[in-house]
Amino acid sequence: MTMAWYGHLKFFGKNGHQAALWLIVLFSWGLAFFEYCFQVPANRIGFAENGGPFTLVQLKVIQEAITLVVFMLFSILFFKNVHFTVNHIIGFAFLIVAVYFIFKK
């Protein structure tokens, strides 16, 4: 999803190839489709009411934590002008603390 949501800013932005917005939306939806092909079954399998180990809230927090890590790596690799500040790191740390409390029994 990170590539679908933010990749067009790098590859179809002012310094990249120009494309019509509708074409960028279709391209992004095409990329997102493949993630949904994995995410939806994973949620169904992992959901406690379907026999999995996680509650609905836990599934969402897992997804957000993974998304944050992927976004950070994506930003560092593809957007050389993005710099994470102490405020960003503190905010990310609070999200990790949130994961701890969501999973704490």
N, CA, C and O atoms as a GROMACS GRO file, in nm:
protein
  420
    1MET      N    1   0.082  -0.119   0.000
    1MET     CA    2   0.000   0.000   0.000
    1MET      C    3   0.086   0.125   0.000
    1MET      O    4   0.049   0.227  -0.058
    2THR      N    5   0.200   0.118   0.064
    2THR     CA    6   0.286   0.236   0.068
    2THR      C    7   0.325   0.278  -0.072
    2THR      O    8   0.324   0.397  -0.104
    3MET      N    9   0.360   0.183  -0.156
    3MET     CA   10   0.396   0.216  -0.294
    3MET      C   11   0.274   0.272  -0.368
    3MET      O   12   0.287   0.366  -0.446
    4ALA      N   13   0.158   0.215  -0.345
    4ALA     CA   14   0.037   0.263  -0.411
    4ALA      C   15   0.001   0.404  -0.365
    4ALA      O   16  -0.040   0.488  -0.446
    5TRP      N   17   0.017   0.432  -0.236
    5TRP     CA   18  -0.023   0.561  -0.182
    5TRP      C   19   0.080   0.671  -0.207
    5TRP      O   20   0.043   0.786  -0.232
    6TYR      N   21   0.208   0.637  -0.200
    6TYR     CA   22   0.312   0.739  -0.204
    6TYR      C   23   0.408   0.726  -0.322
    6TYR      O   24   0.479   0.821  -0.353
    7GLY      N   25   0.411   0.611  -0.386
    7GLY     CA   26   0.504   0.590  -0.497
    7GLY      C   27   0.482   0.686  -0.612
    7GLY      O   28   0.577   0.728  -0.677
    8HIS      N   29   0.357   0.720  -0.638
    8HIS     CA   30   0.329   0.811  -0.749
    8HIS      C   31   0.389   0.949  -0.725
    8HIS      O   32   0.417   1.022  -0.820
    9LEU      N   33   0.408   0.987  -0.598
    9LEU     CA   34   0.469   1.117  -0.568
    9LEU      C   35   0.614   1.122  -0.616
    9LEU      O   36   0.664   1.227  -0.656
   10LYS      N   37   0.680   1.007  -0.611
   10LYS     CA   38   0.819   0.999  -0.657
   10LYS      C   39   0.827   0.975  -0.807
   10LYS      O   40   0.901   1.044  -0.878
   11PHE      N   41   0.751   0.880  -0.856
   11PHE     CA   42   0.767   0.834  -0.993
   11PHE      C   43   0.681   0.910  -1.093
   11PHE      O   44   0.710   0.909  -1.213
   12PHE      N   45   0.575   0.975  -1.046
   12PHE     CA   46   0.489   1.052  -1.135
   12PHE      C   47   0.475   1.197  -1.086
   12PHE      O   48   0.377   1.264  -1.119
   13GLY      N   49   0.571   1.242  -1.010
   13GLY     CA   50   0.569   1.377  -0.956
   13GLY      C   51   0.629   1.476  -1.053
   13GLY      O   52   0.646   1.447  -1.171
   14LYS      N   53   0.662   1.593  -1.003
   14LYS     CA   54   0.716   1.701  -1.088
   14LYS      C   55   0.845   1.661  -1.157
   14LYS      O   56   0.870   1.703  -1.270
   15ASN      N   57   0.928   1.580  -1.088
   15ASN     CA   58   1.057   1.539  -1.148
   15ASN      C   59   1.048   1.408  -1.223
   15ASN      O   60   1.142   1.369  -1.292
   16GLY      N   61   0.935   1.339  -1.211
   16GLY     CA   62   0.917   1.211  -1.279
   16GLY      C   63   0.834   1.228  -1.405
   16GLY      O   64   0.822   1.339  -1.458
   17HIS      N   65   0.779   1.120  -1.454
   17HIS     CA   66   0.694   1.124  -1.571
   17HIS      C   67   0.561   1.188  -1.534
   17HIS      O   68   0.504   1.158  -1.429
   18GLN      N   69   0.512   1.273  -1.620
   18GLN     CA   70   0.382   1.335  -1.597
   18GLN      C   71   0.275   1.238  -1.647
   18GLN      O   72   0.289   1.178  -1.753
   19ALA      N   73   0.169   1.225  -1.570
   19ALA     CA   74   0.058   1.138  -1.610
   19ALA      C   75  -0.070   1.200  -1.558
   19ALA      O   76  -0.070   1.275  -1.460
   20ALA      N   77  -0.179   1.167  -1.624
   20ALA     CA   78  -0.309   1.216  -1.582
   20ALA      C   79  -0.344   1.154  -1.447
   20ALA      O   80  -0.307   1.040  -1.417
   21LEU      N   81  -0.417   1.230  -1.366
   21LEU     CA   82  -0.453   1.183  -1.232
   21LEU      C   83  -0.530   1.052  -1.238
   21LEU      O   84  -0.506   0.963  -1.156
   22TRP      N   85  -0.621   1.038  -1.333
   22TRP     CA   86  -0.701   0.916  -1.341
   22TRP      C   87  -0.611   0.795  -1.370
   22TRP      O   88  -0.639   0.684  -1.322
   23LEU      N   89  -0.504   0.815  -1.446
   23LEU     CA   90  -0.412   0.706  -1.476
   23LEU      C   91  -0.332   0.668  -1.351
   23LEU      O   92  -0.306   0.550  -1.327
   24ILE      N   93  -0.293   0.767  -1.273
   24ILE     CA   94  -0.221   0.742  -1.149
   24ILE      C   95  -0.311   0.667  -1.050
   24ILE      O   96  -0.265   0.576  -0.982
   25VAL      N   97  -0.438   0.706  -1.043
   25VAL     CA   98  -0.533   0.637  -0.954
   25VAL      C   99  -0.548   0.491  -0.996
   25VAL      O  100  -0.544   0.403  -0.910
   26LEU      N  101  -0.564   0.464  -1.124
   26LEU     CA  102  -0.576   0.326  -1.172
   26LEU      C  103  -0.450   0.246  -1.142
   26LEU      O  104  -0.457   0.130  -1.101
   27PHE      N  105  -0.335   0.306  -1.164
   27PHE     CA  106  -0.208   0.240  -1.134
   27PHE      C  107  -0.198   0.206  -0.986
   27PHE      O  108  -0.160   0.095  -0.949
   28SER      N  109  -0.232   0.303  -0.901
   28SER     CA  110  -0.226   0.282  -0.756
   28SER      C  111  -0.324   0.175  -0.712
   28SER      O  112  -0.290   0.091  -0.628
   29TRP      N  113  -0.443   0.176  -0.765
   29TRP     CA  114  -0.541   0.073  -0.731
   29TRP      C  115  -0.493  -0.064  -0.776
   29TRP      O  116  -0.517  -0.164  -0.707
   30GLY      N  117  -0.426  -0.070  -0.890
   30GLY     CA  118  -0.371  -0.197  -0.937
   30GLY      C  119  -0.267  -0.251  -0.841
   30GLY      O  120  -0.264  -0.371  -0.813
   31LEU      N  121  -0.180  -0.163  -0.790
   31LEU     CA  122  -0.081  -0.206  -0.691
   31LEU      C  123  -0.149  -0.250  -0.561
   31LEU      O  124  -0.112  -0.353  -0.503
   32ALA      N  125  -0.246  -0.172  -0.516
   32ALA     CA  126  -0.313  -0.203  -0.390
   32ALA      C  127  -0.390  -0.334  -0.398
   32ALA      O  128  -0.404  -0.404  -0.297
   33PHE      N  129  -0.439  -0.368  -0.514
   33PHE     CA  130  -0.515  -0.492  -0.532
   33PHE      C  131  -0.435  -0.613  -0.484
   33PHE      O  132  -0.489  -0.702  -0.419
   34PHE      N  133  -0.306  -0.616  -0.517
   34PHE     CA  134  -0.225  -0.731  -0.480
   34PHE      C  135  -0.205  -0.740  -0.329
   34PHE      O  136  -0.200  -0.850  -0.273
   35GLU      N  137  -0.193  -0.627  -0.264
   35GLU     CA  138  -0.183  -0.632  -0.118
   35GLU      C  139  -0.313  -0.681  -0.057
   35GLU      O  140  -0.312  -0.761   0.036
   36TYR      N  141  -0.425  -0.634  -0.109
   36TYR     CA  142  -0.554  -0.679  -0.058
   36TYR      C  143  -0.571  -0.829  -0.076
   36TYR      O  144  -0.637  -0.894   0.005
   37CYS      N  145  -0.513  -0.885  -0.182
   37CYS     CA  146  -0.521  -1.029  -0.205
   37CYS      C  147  -0.455  -1.108  -0.092
   37CYS      O  148  -0.489  -1.223  -0.068
   38PHE      N  149  -0.360  -1.046  -0.022
   38PHE     CA  150  -0.295  -1.108   0.093
   38PHE      C  151  -0.356  -1.063   0.225
   38PHE      O  152  -0.373  -1.143   0.317
   39GLN      N  153  -0.388  -0.934   0.236
   39GLN     CA  154  -0.435  -0.877   0.362
   39GLN      C  155  -0.571  -0.931   0.404
   39GLN      O  156  -0.590  -0.963   0.522
   40VAL      N  157  -0.664  -0.940   0.312
   40VAL     CA  158  -0.798  -0.986   0.348
   40VAL      C  159  -0.796  -1.131   0.398
   40VAL      O  160  -0.853  -1.159   0.503
   41PRO      N  161  -0.732  -1.224   0.327
   41PRO     CA  162  -0.724  -1.360   0.382
   41PRO      C  163  -0.649  -1.367   0.515
   41PRO      O  164  -0.686  -1.444   0.603
   42ALA      N  165  -0.543  -1.288   0.529
   42ALA     CA  166  -0.467  -1.288   0.655
   42ALA      C  167  -0.555  -1.242   0.770
   42ALA      O  168  -0.550  -1.299   0.879
   43ASN      N  169  -0.636  -1.139   0.748
   43ASN     CA  170  -0.727  -1.093   0.852
   43ASN      C  171  -0.830  -1.200   0.886
   43ASN      O  172  -0.861  -1.222   1.004
   44ARG      N  173  -0.883  -1.267   0.787
   44ARG     CA  174  -0.983  -1.372   0.812
   44ARG      C  175  -0.922  -1.487   0.891
   44ARG      O  176  -0.984  -1.539   0.984
   45ILE      N  177  -0.801  -1.527   0.854
   45ILE     CA  178  -0.734  -1.638   0.922
   45ILE      C  179  -0.693  -1.598   1.064
   45ILE      O  180  -0.704  -1.678   1.156
   46GLY      N  181  -0.645  -1.475   1.080
   46GLY     CA  182  -0.594  -1.431   1.210
   46GLY      C  183  -0.699  -1.386   1.309
   46GLY      O  184  -0.670  -1.375   1.428
   47PHE      N  185  -0.822  -1.360   1.264
   47PHE     CA  186  -0.927  -1.307   1.350
   47PHE      C  187  -0.976  -1.413   1.448
   47PHE      O  188  -1.006  -1.526   1.409
   48ALA      N  189  -0.984  -1.376   1.575
   48ALA     CA  190  -1.020  -1.470   1.682
   48ALA      C  191  -1.155  -1.538   1.659
   48ALA      O  192  -1.169  -1.656   1.688
   49GLU      N  193  -1.253  -1.465   1.607
   49GLU     CA  194  -1.385  -1.524   1.585
   49GLU      C  195  -1.385  -1.627   1.471
   49GLU      O  196  -1.482  -1.702   1.455
   50ASN      N  197  -1.277  -1.630   1.392
   50ASN     CA  198  -1.262  -1.730   1.288
   50ASN      C  199  -1.161  -1.837   1.328
   50ASN      O  200  -1.118  -1.917   1.244
   51GLY      N  201  -1.124  -1.840   1.455
   51GLY     CA  202  -1.030  -1.940   1.504
   51GLY      C  203  -0.886  -1.893   1.512
   51GLY      O  204  -0.798  -1.970   1.551
   52GLY      N  205  -0.861  -1.766   1.478
   52GLY     CA  206  -0.726  -1.712   1.483
   52GLY      C  207  -0.691  -1.660   1.621
   52GLY      O  208  -0.775  -1.662   1.711
   53PRO      N  209  -0.569  -1.614   1.639
   53PRO     CA  210  -0.522  -1.573   1.772
   53PRO      C  211  -0.546  -1.425   1.805
   53PRO      O  212  -0.522  -1.385   1.920
   54PHE      N  213  -0.593  -1.340   1.711
   54PHE     CA  214  -0.596  -1.197   1.734
   54PHE      C  215  -0.737  -1.139   1.737
   54PHE      O  216  -0.827  -1.183   1.666
   55THR      N  217  -0.753  -1.037   1.823
   55THR     CA  218  -0.879  -0.962   1.823
   55THR      C  219  -0.876  -0.864   1.705
   55THR      O  220  -0.773  -0.846   1.641
   56LEU      N  221  -0.990  -0.803   1.679
   56LEU     CA  222  -1.000  -0.706   1.571
   56LEU      C  223  -0.903  -0.589   1.594
   56LEU      O  224  -0.836  -0.545   1.501
   57VAL      N  225  -0.898  -0.539   1.716
   57VAL     CA  226  -0.810  -0.427   1.749
   57VAL      C  227  -0.663  -0.467   1.732
   57VAL      O  228  -0.583  -0.389   1.681
   58GLN      N  229  -0.628  -0.587   1.775
   58GLN     CA  230  -0.490  -0.633   1.759
   58GLN      C  231  -0.451  -0.643   1.612
   58GLN      O  232  -0.340  -0.605   1.574
   59LEU      N  233  -0.541  -0.693   1.528
   59LEU     CA  234  -0.513  -0.701   1.385
   59LEU      C  235  -0.485  -0.563   1.327
   59LEU      O  236  -0.392  -0.546   1.248
   60LYS      N  237  -0.565  -0.465   1.367
   60LYS     CA  238  -0.546  -0.329   1.315
   60LYS      C  239  -0.413  -0.271   1.361
   60LYS      O  240  -0.343  -0.207   1.283
   61VAL      N  241  -0.378  -0.292   1.487
   61VAL     CA  242  -0.253  -0.238   1.540
   61VAL      C  243  -0.133  -0.306   1.472
   61VAL      O  244  -0.034  -0.239   1.443
   62ILE      N  245  -0.140  -0.435   1.448
   62ILE     CA  246  -0.034  -0.504   1.375
   62ILE      C  247  -0.017  -0.442   1.237
   62ILE      O  248   0.094  -0.413   1.194
   63GLN      N  249  -0.128  -0.421   1.169
   63GLN     CA  250  -0.124  -0.363   1.035
   63GLN      C  251  -0.062  -0.224   1.037
   63GLN      O  252   0.019  -0.191   0.950
   64GLU      N  253  -0.099  -0.142   1.133
   64GLU     CA  254  -0.045  -0.006   1.141
   64GLU      C  255   0.105  -0.006   1.174
   64GLU      O  256   0.180   0.074   1.118
   65ALA      N  257   0.147  -0.095   1.262
   65ALA     CA  258   0.290  -0.102   1.296
   65ALA      C  259   0.372  -0.147   1.175
   65ALA      O  260   0.479  -0.091   1.149
   66ILE      N  261   0.324  -0.245   1.102
   66ILE     CA  262   0.393  -0.291   0.982
   66ILE      C  263   0.396  -0.179   0.878
   66ILE      O  264   0.500  -0.155   0.815
   67THR      N  265   0.285  -0.111   0.860
   67THR     CA  266   0.277   0.000   0.765
   67THR      C  267   0.377   0.109   0.800
   67THR      O  268   0.441   0.166   0.711
   68LEU      N  269   0.391   0.140   0.927
   68LEU     CA  270   0.483   0.244   0.970
   68LEU      C  271   0.627   0.206   0.938
   68LEU      O  272   0.704   0.288   0.889
   69VAL      N  273   0.665   0.083   0.966
   69VAL     CA  274   0.801   0.038   0.937
   69VAL      C  275   0.828   0.041   0.787
   69VAL      O  276   0.932   0.089   0.743
   70VAL      N  277   0.733  -0.008   0.708
   70VAL     CA  278   0.749  -0.008   0.563
   70VAL      C  279   0.758   0.136   0.511
   70VAL      O  280   0.839   0.166   0.423
   71PHE      N  281   0.673   0.224   0.565
   71PHE     CA  282   0.676   0.364   0.522
   71PHE      C  283   0.811   0.429   0.552
   71PHE      O  284   0.864   0.502   0.469
   72MET      N  285   0.866   0.401   0.669
   72MET     CA  286   0.996   0.459   0.704
   72MET      C  287   1.103   0.412   0.606
   72MET      O  288   1.182   0.492   0.556
   73LEU      N  289   1.107   0.282   0.578
   73LEU     CA  290   1.206   0.229   0.484
   73LEU      C  291   1.184   0.286   0.344
   73LEU      O  292   1.280   0.324   0.277
   74PHE      N  293   1.060   0.291   0.300
   74PHE     CA  294   1.026   0.346   0.169
   74PHE      C  295   1.072   0.491   0.158
   74PHE      O  296   1.130   0.531   0.057
   75SER      N  297   1.045   0.569   0.262
   75SER     CA  298   1.082   0.711   0.262
   75SER      C  299   1.232   0.729   0.253
   75SER      O  300   1.281   0.814   0.178
   76ILE      N  301   1.305   0.649   0.328
   76ILE     CA  302   1.452   0.660   0.328
   76ILE      C  303   1.510   0.617   0.192
   76ILE      O  304   1.604   0.679   0.143
   77LEU      N  305   1.454   0.512   0.133
   77LEU     CA  306   1.508   0.461   0.007
   77LEU      C  307   1.472   0.548  -0.114
   77LEU      O  308   1.557   0.570  -0.200
   78PHE      N  309   1.349   0.596  -0.120
   78PHE     CA  310   1.302   0.663  -0.241
   78PHE      C  311   1.296   0.815  -0.232
   78PHE      O  312   1.302   0.883  -0.335
   79PHE      N  313   1.284   0.869  -0.114
   79PHE     CA  314   1.276   1.014  -0.098
   79PHE      C  315   1.397   1.060  -0.018
   79PHE      O  316   1.392   1.067   0.105
   80LYS      N  317   1.502   1.091  -0.087
   80LYS     CA  318   1.628   1.126  -0.022
   80LYS      C  319   1.618   1.256   0.059
   80LYS      O  320   1.699   1.278   0.149
   81ASN      N  321   1.520   1.341   0.028
   81ASN     CA  322   1.508   1.468   0.100
   81ASN      C  323   1.422   1.457   0.226
   81ASN      O  324   1.401   1.558   0.294
   82VAL      N  325   1.372   1.338   0.259
   82VAL     CA  326   1.294   1.319   0.381
   82VAL      C  327   1.389   1.285   0.495
   82VAL      O  328   1.470   1.193   0.485
   83HIS      N  329   1.379   1.361   0.602
   83HIS     CA  330   1.463   1.338   0.719
   83HIS      C  331   1.374   1.324   0.841
   83HIS      O  332   1.287   1.409   0.865
   84PHE      N  333   1.394   1.220   0.916
   84PHE     CA  334   1.315   1.199   1.037
   84PHE      C  335   1.379   1.277   1.151
   84PHE      O  336   1.500   1.271   1.173
   85THR      N  337   1.296   1.350   1.223
   85THR     CA  338   1.345   1.431   1.335
   85THR      C  339   1.319   1.358   1.466
   85THR      O  340   1.259   1.250   1.468
   86VAL      N  341   1.365   1.417   1.574
   86VAL     CA  342   1.342   1.360   1.707
   86VAL      C  343   1.192   1.348   1.732
   86VAL      O  344   1.147   1.250   1.792
   87ASN      N  345   1.115   1.447   1.689
   87ASN     CA  346   0.969   1.441   1.707
   87ASN      C  347   0.909   1.318   1.638
   87ASN      O  348   0.820   1.253   1.693
   88HIS      N  349   0.957   1.288   1.517
   88HIS     CA  350   0.908   1.170   1.446
   88HIS      C  351   0.942   1.042   1.524
   88HIS      O  352   0.856   0.956   1.543
   89ILE      N  353   1.065   1.033   1.568
   89ILE     CA  354   1.109   0.914   1.641
   89ILE      C  355   1.029   0.897   1.770
   89ILE      O  356   0.990   0.786   1.804
   90ILE      N  357   1.005   1.006   1.841
   90ILE     CA  358   0.924   0.998   1.964
   90ILE      C  359   0.782   0.953   1.931
   90ILE      O  360   0.727   0.868   2.000
   91GLY      N  361   0.725   1.009   1.825
   91GLY     CA  362   0.591   0.966   1.784
   91GLY      C  363   0.586   0.819   1.747
   91GLY      O  364   0.492   0.749   1.786
   92PHE      N  365   0.685   0.771   1.673
   92PHE     CA  366   0.692   0.629   1.638
   92PHE      C  367   0.706   0.543   1.764
   92PHE      O  368   0.647   0.436   1.774
   93ALA      N  369   0.785   0.591   1.858
   93ALA     CA  370   0.803   0.517   1.983
   93ALA      C  371   0.670   0.505   2.058
   93ALA      O  372   0.639   0.399   2.113
   94PHE      N  373   0.592   0.611   2.059
   94PHE     CA  374   0.459   0.604   2.122
   94PHE      C  375   0.369   0.502   2.053
   94PHE      O  376   0.290   0.434   2.118
   95LEU      N  377   0.382   0.490   1.922
   95LEU     CA  378   0.304   0.389   1.850
   95LEU      C  379   0.347   0.248   1.891
   95LEU      O  380   0.263   0.159   1.904
   96ILE      N  381   0.476   0.229   1.911
   96ILE     CA  382   0.525   0.098   1.956
   96ILE      C  383   0.475   0.071   2.098
   96ILE      O  384   0.438  -0.042   2.130
   97VAL      N  385   0.474   0.173   2.183
   97VAL     CA  386   0.417   0.157   2.318
   97VAL      C  387   0.269   0.121   2.308
   97VAL      O  388   0.219   0.040   2.387
   98ALA      N  389   0.199   0.180   2.212
   98ALA     CA  390   0.057   0.147   2.191
   98ALA      C  391   0.041  -0.001   2.157
   98ALA      O  392  -0.051  -0.067   2.205
   99VAL      N  393   0.131  -0.052   2.073
   99VAL     CA  394   0.127  -0.195   2.039
   99VAL      C  395   0.142  -0.278   2.166
   99VAL      O  396   0.069  -0.375   2.186
  100TYR      N  397   0.234  -0.240   2.251
  100TYR     CA  398   0.255  -0.313   2.378
  100TYR      C  399   0.126  -0.316   2.459
  100TYR      O  400   0.084  -0.422   2.505
  101PHE      N  401   0.062  -0.201   2.477
  101PHE     CA  402  -0.059  -0.197   2.560
  101PHE      C  403  -0.177  -0.268   2.496
  101PHE      O  404  -0.260  -0.324   2.566
  102ILE      N  405  -0.187  -0.266   2.365
  102ILE     CA  406  -0.296  -0.336   2.296
  102ILE      C  407  -0.284  -0.488   2.320
  102ILE      O  408  -0.384  -0.557   2.336
  103PHE      N  409  -0.160  -0.538   2.322
  103PHE     CA  410  -0.139  -0.681   2.338
  103PHE      C  411  -0.124  -0.725   2.481
  103PHE      O  412  -0.123  -0.845   2.508
  104LYS      N  413  -0.112  -0.632   2.575
  104LYS     CA  414  -0.095  -0.666   2.716
  104LYS      C  415  -0.224  -0.727   2.769
  104LYS      O  416  -0.332  -0.673   2.748
  105LYS      N  417  -0.212  -0.838   2.836
  105LYS     CA  418  -0.330  -0.909   2.892
  105LYS      C  419  -0.373  -0.845   3.020
  105LYS      O  420  -0.469  -0.890   3.081
   0.00000   0.00000   0.00000
